[in-house]
């Protein structure tokens, strides 16, 4: 049986985040007044309280800030072990996403590892996952 995670509800504020992967885009909410990126999506900027916010595509590049190898069987359909990571977006390092690290050996991740977004498409949701960036792509 293929693992099918519980899917998020698609709402107006979250649609661009959960469905941006259809176009290969990791969309994060951006304030056009103060320039802050923030996640989770919200209709108001947490810094300047502006309503002039909208989802914008990011580079999809990030850095691993923390990670763990999960051995706990939370759902029988999800084989263990697997990597869980917290990644900091290149656009603004204090914007962090908790995600799965994929295409990576269990002993390979390290703090500061450059990663890039890939998407797992399930129904009408594109889950953002992150894989190591090729050495040629790291600046």
Buried (B, 14 or more C-beta within 10 A) or exposed (E): EEEEEEEEEBEEBBBBBBBBBEEEBBBBBBBEEBEBBBBEBEEBBEEEEBEEBEBBBBEBBBBBBEBEEBEEEEEEEBEEEBBEBBBBBBBBEEBBBEBBBBEBEEEEBEEEBBBBBBBBEEEEBBBBBBBBBEEEEEE
